[in-house]
Amino acid sequence: MWWHADKLTRKRSTCPLGALTPKSPPLFFGSLVRRQPMNPPQMSRRQCLLTLATSAASLSLAGAVPLRARARPNVVFILTDDQGTVDMNCYGATDLITPHMDGLAAQGVRFTDFYVTAPICTASRISLLTGRHFQRAYNAGLGIHESETTMAELFRGAGYRTGFFGKWHIGGPPWDPQGQGFDEFVGHRVGAIDNYSHYSYWSAVPRHAMYRGREQYREDGTFFPDIVTRESIDFISRSQDDPFFLFVSFNQPHFPLQPEERFLRQYEHVEGARRIYGAAVSSVDDKIGQIVAALDERGLRQDTIIVLMSDNGHSVEPAAEGGGGSAGPFRGAKKTLFEGGIRVPCIISAPGQIPQGQVRSQVGSAMDWLPTLAAYSGVDTGDLVLDGHNLAQVIDADEPTPHAALHWLLATHWAIREGDWKMVSTGDDLLLANLRSDPGESNNLAAERPDVVTHLQGLHEAWLATGIEPIYQAYGP
């Protein structure tokens, strides 16, 4: 068996994993149906935040670790697309070749219990960029509410150069990268494109979908991840005299899986969908290595924080070759509220500034990266109301998670995790799991522990009362 549990965590998890009935059907949710364009909301952005400059006082934010070589470190955020919960070699996928991802883990901190707010692309990405539950930040069918402040807007307001290269999938103008705080953008704004023709898969009529800024950009025949990598390195070269915030958003291993032949040859011994999926993961790994090397060559690595994570779990959609990704011991996949849909690989690396080669089993959320990176960079979050928390003390000192509980809501399905307990409602069934004893979510304890059910239901209802409403209504097999 290629997957080894001992590589998932090097110490006993303080908040383990889950258990729901194997009889219950997978919770597959449908894709967002794009609605007719509406006039953009008239609410203005918080202009005061966009003009913030970094102050000396902000450098002493609780938990921040000042970087010695530069008062304000660079930030490179690398997002992969539909990469499975354990699909790095350092997470136990011993059949995958991921030396550069593993290298970041060796030079940083790897999380074992890290979550996204939704098992689908758009919603997950909105929460990541805003530090808030997507239900608060999403202008359904269009993009991020214009009243929201993104990571890019926050960092640009503090004097950072900002660039986004790759897959956006959070809306077109004015909800595109340039409308959300990024100075530069090369990539696509839809869910999936052909990696060589750059035509959209998700359009009723196929159309060219790659942009430079807001203008269509053509580079027919060039592998899209190569474009993303080249543009990212060029941005680094042009920004090295100033602090920069770079968001690198790879569109693999999301379908269509089109890895380079040289990586397919490395997986000739692997059978079925896992072969093409593994080659796609290794292709992304190679691009990550090029970006890290570019930082090293320019003497910027010691001044740069790198975060690497996936936007949700692996896909089992037909277009994904039937699904070559893996959640290891965990149940579920993309579009489910089981662990395999919402629990993702996540690493932070800043050599010499944070611990190296360590593992954190504390619960964390993608919403936490905005306040955490702001704290490390001395960027004031001002009056932003965030759902995420600063994880600096978890990363630096192995302190307990700041989260009392984590919540999810998608269509009529919802879930909550508090400590070792996780509860999922499918609308018809209520499933209670103890994640420490049952990472496969196979044993429903709802009948045995009605006290826990009542407690978690109360927490869920209290969360809904904070203004949370369902957005995605369609789901299916």
N, C-alpha and C positions, 0 to 999 in steps of 0.2 A: 504494500500500500504506500503510495507516494507521500501522503500527508502524515506528518508526525506531530502529535499533540504537544510533545515536550518543547517544540520550537515556537508554539504559540505564545507561551509565557515562561519566563525563567523563574518566576516565583508564584506562589499561590495567589490567585485572584482574590482581592478583597470584595469584589462585586461580580460574581461569576455570571453564568449564562442561563439559557432558558428551556422551558418545557411546556408544550401545548399538545393537544391530542393529535396523534398521527392520522386519525380518521377525518379530522376537519380538512376541508379543501384549501388549496393554496389561495392566498388573498391577492389575486391579480387585479390590478387597477388599470383602467383604460387610459390612453393618452389624452392629453388636453385637446379639446376640439377648439380650434382657433375661431374666435367670433369675429363679426364684422368690426372694422376699426371704429372707434369712437373718438370724439374730440378729447384731447388730453385734459386731465384734471387741471384746474386753474390754481391749485395750491402751489405756492412757491416753496423752493427749498429753504432750508435753514441757512440763510446766507451768512449768518455770523459764524457758523461752523466751517464754511468753505473758505473763510478768510483768516482762520486761526493760524497763528505762527507758533512754533514750538517755544515754550518758555522754559526758563531754568527750573522753575518749580515743578513743571510737569515731568522732569527727568527723575524725580524722586517718587514716582508712583509706586504704590505698594507692590512688591514682588518683582519690580523691574530689575533687570540686570544690565548695567551700562556696559556697552562695548568699548573696549579700551582704545582701539585704533580710531574710532569715529564716534562722535556723540550720538549721531543718528544712523543706525545701521540700515543697510539696504534690506529689502524684503523680496524674496522670490517665492511665490506661491505656485506650486505645480499640482494641477488637478488632472487625474486620469478619469476615464469614462467607462463606467460599468465594470470596473475591476473587482473581482470577487474578494470576499472577506479575508481569505487567507492566501490570496494569489500573489505572494512574493516569496522568494526562497526563505527570507528571514522570518516569515510568518508560518513556515512549515511546509510550503509547497516545494518539496525537494525536486520535483520534475521540471520546475521553471528556472530559467536562466536570467537572473535579475541582479547582476553584480553591482550596478550603480544605485539601485534602490536599496540594496543591502548595505552599500557603503554609507548612505545617508543614515541608516539605522545605527551603524557602527560608530558614526561620528555624532550621534544625537540620542534622542529619546523616542522609543517606539511605544505606541499605545495599543493595548489589546482590547479595550472596551470603549471604543470610540464610535460615535453615532452621527448619522445625518438626520435631518428633521423629516425627511420623506424618502421613500424608495424609488423616486422618479427624478429625472434630471432637473427640470425647471424649478420646481419647488425647493429642491435641495440647494441649488445654486443661489437662489434668492436669499435663503437663510444664511448661507455662508457669507455672502457679500454684505448683509445688513446687520448680522448679529441678532436677528429676531426670528421668531416663528414666521414662516412664510405666510400664514393666514393674516398676519398683521401688515405685511409688507407687499403683498401681491395684488396688483390691479388685474383681476382675473381676465385672461385672454389677451392681455396687452403686455404687461411687464411689471417692473418694480414701480410702486407708487412714487410719483414725483416728489412727494413730501419726505421720502426716506433718504437717509444718508448712507452711502456705501463706504466700504473700506477705501476705495480709490478716492472718493471725495474727501474723506477725512485726511488721508495722507497727502493729497495734493494741496489741501488747505494748510498743511504744515510744511510746505515747501518741497515736497517730493515730486520728482518726475514720475509719471504713471503710464504704464503700457499694458495692453491686453492683446494676447496673440493666441488664436485657436478658436475653439467652440464657445459661443456665447449662450444662445438658447434661452434668453430672458427677454426677448422682444426686439422690435425694430425701433427706429427713431420715433419719439424722443427717449425711448427706453433702451437704446443701444449703448455700447460701451462709452462712446463720446458724450452721450447724454447722462452718463452715470459716473463721471469723474475721471475717465481715462483719456490722457492726452493723445495716445496713439492706439490704433486697432488695425490688425490684419487678421482676417478669419471669416467664419461663417456664423450666422445668427439663428440657424435652424437646428433641428434635432440631429440630422445626419446628412452627409453628402458623400458622393463617390470621391475617393481619395486622390484620383487622378484627373477626372473631368471637372470635379468640383460642382457637379450638379446636385440639386436637392433631391433626396429620396422622399421627403414628406410632402411635397407639393402635389396638388391634383394634376398639374401639368409640370413635368420636369423643367427646372429652370436653373440657370447658373446662379450660385449662391455665395460666392466668395467676394469679400470686400476689403478695400484699403480705405479706412475711414468710412465715409458714407458713399463712396464711389465703387462700382463694380471693378474687380481686379481679376485679370486673367493670367494664368500661368499654366496653361494646359499641359498635362502630362507629368507635372511635378508632384511627387508624393506629398500630401498635405502636411503630415507631421514634420517633413523636412522643411517646409515653408515656415511652420510655427517655430521650429528650432532656429532656423537662420535669422528670422526676424527678431527673435528673443535675444540672440547673441549680438545682433547689430544694435539693438536697443541698449544692451549692457555697455557696448563699446562707446556709444554716444552719450551715455549717462554717467560714466564712471567718475566724473569730477563732482557730481552732486548725488545726494541720496536718492534712491529710486525704489519704486514699488512696481514689481513686475509680476503679472499674472499669466502663467503659461497653462493653457487649457487644451490638453491633448484630446482628440476625438476617438481614441482607441483605448481599450478593446471593444468599444461600441461597434455595432454593425454599421456599414458593411466591413467585415473583417478582411483586410487587404494587406497583410504583412509582406515585407520585402522577402524575396526568394532566399536571400542569404540566411534569414532567420528560420524560414521553413526547413532549410537543410539541417539546421541544428536540432530539429524535432522529428527527424525521419523515423525515429524509433517509437514515437508516440502515435497512438491510434485515435481515429475518430475526430470529433470536434475539438478535443483538447489540443490537437496538434496545431491547428490554425490559430486557435485562441492563444496558446503559449507563444507562438511566433509573434503574434500581435503585441503581447505583453513585453516580450524581449525587444521588439522594435522600439517601443516607447522607452524602455530602459536605456537603450542606446542613445536616444535623443536626450534623455536626462543627463547621461554621462557627458555629452557634448556641452551642455549648458554649465554643468559644474566645472568642467575643464576650462571653459571660457572665463569663469570667475577666478579660478586658480591662476590662469595665465596672466590675468590683469592685476593680480595681487589683491583681489576683492573678497576672497573666500572668508577670511577672518572677520570681515566687516559685514557679512551677509547672513541673514536668517533664511533658511530654506524650510518650507513646509511642503510635505507631499501627502496627498490623500486621494481617495476615490470619491466620486459624487454619489454613489449608491452601490448596491450589490451587483453581482454578475447577472447577465441577461440569459433567459431561456426562451426568448422570442424566436419564432421561426427564422427571421432574417439573420439571427446570430448563429447560424449553422446548427441550431438546436440547442446551443448552450454548452460551451467548452469550459466555462469558468467554474469555480468551486467556492462553497462556503465552509469546506472542511467538516467539522463536527456539528455545524449549526444548520438549522432548518431554514428553508426558504431561499428566495432569490429576489432580484429586482421586482418591484411592484408588489411586494408583500411586506407586512409588518412583523414577520418573523425576523430573527436575528440576521439571516442571510440577505435580507433586503435592506436593512438599515445600519448594520454594523460594518464598518469599513476599516481597511488598513490606513494608518495615519502615523506620520513621522515628522518630528521637528529636529533640525540640525543647525547648530551654530558653533563650530569648533572653538574650544577655548572659552566659550561664554556660558554654555549650559552643559550639564552632564553628558558624557559620551558612553555609548554602548549600554544604555540602561533601558529598562522596560517599566512602563507604568500600567497597572491594571485598574486604576481609578477610572470612573466613568467620565467621559468628556463628550462634547457636542461640537459640531461644525460652527454653531453660533458663537462658540467661545473664542474663535480665532480673531475676530475684530477687537474685542477688549484686550486679549492677550498680546497680540502684535502691537497694538497701540501702547500698551504698558512697556514692553521691551524697547520700543522706539522713542519713548518720551513724547508721544502724540496725545494731546488732551482730547478726551471724548466729549467734553463739554456737558451739555444737558441731554445727550442722547439717552433714551429709555431703551435698554437692551434686555434681551432674554438670556444672552450669553454671559459667561463669567470669565474673569481673568484666571488662566491656568498656570501662571508663572510659579506659584508656590508648589503646585503639583509637579511641574517639570523640574524645578530647581531643587526642591527639598523633599519631594515625595510625600507632601502633605495630603490629607483626605480631599476627595472631590468637593467642590463648592456646590454641587447639585444635590438638592434634597430629593428630586425626582426628575425624570425626563418624560415628556409627553409627545404623542403622535396622534394626528387626526387626518384621515384621507377618506373622502366620500363618507360612507356610513360606518366605516371601520375606525377603531381607535385602539391605542395601546398606551400603557404607562409602565415605567420601570422605577421602582424604589428599592434601593439596596439589592438584595438577591431576588426580590419578587418582581415578576413581570406579568401583566394581565393584558390580554387582547380581546377585544370585542369585534366579532364579525357581523354584527347586526342581529344574527339569530343565536349565536353561541357566545358564551363567556368562558374564556380559557385562562386559567391561572397556573403559572409555572414558578418553580424555584430554580433560578438560573445557576445556582451553585451546584446542585445535584443533577441537573438535567439539561446540559447544553444543547441537546437535540430537540428540545421543546416537544416532548412526546408524552408527557404525563400530566393530565389535567387535574389540578388539585382543588378546583373551585368547590366541589361538594364537601371536601374534607376541611377546608379552611374558609367558611363563610365570613369569619371575622376579618380576614385579609381582603376578601372580595369587597365587603362593605367599606373598609378603610380606603382601598384604592379607588372605588367608585366615587367616594366623597372627594378625593383629591382631583380626580378627573373633572367632576362637576365644578369644583372651585376654579380649575384652570379654564374651563369653558366660560365661566362668568367674568373672566378678565377681557372678554371681547373676542374670543376664538370662535369662528364659524367655519363649517366645511366649505371648501371651494371646489374640489374635484368631485363631481357627482357620478361620473360613469366609470364602471369597472366591469370586468368580465374575465372569463378563463383565458 
